[in-house]
Amino acid sequence: MSHHDKAITYDLLTKTRYTLDDVGGELSWFALSSFIQNLGTDSALARDLGKSTGWEYTLQTNIILADIYDLVQALYVSLSGGKRTKKIKPYPRPKSKKGKEDDKKKIGKGALPPDQLHEWFENRRKEHGEWN
């Protein structure tokens, strides 16, 4: 067992479906070597080796940069003395994978009143037997 087994196992589990127990079977030694050599600086192994500074998280950095962009735009408009009254457009953020149509889709008409909700749960409990 190597000193870094826990970190390698964590990276394997979170990025693939393998563990170190799969090496030599479903996961070849070559594949493990390639996987380790191509791990990013945000991996558990990089943190374990001290090669991660905590500044590698690009998603977090991109969110911060987009927020700064929006603030600079708002500051520019407010400092222009009202000459530029056009609406500020925020920096485009990634959309959900579902798309705009799924985001607008609503199911149902609203929340049930508490007494009707209790009755609904009781009916389901009776249909399916007691829940543990």
Secondary structure, DSSP 8 states (H G I E B T S, - for coil): --TTHHHHHHHHHHHSS--GGGBTTTB-HHHHHHHHHT--TTSHHHHHHT---S---HHHHHHHHHHHHHHHHHHHHHHTTTS--S----------TT-HHHHH---SSS---HHHHHHHHHHHHHHH----
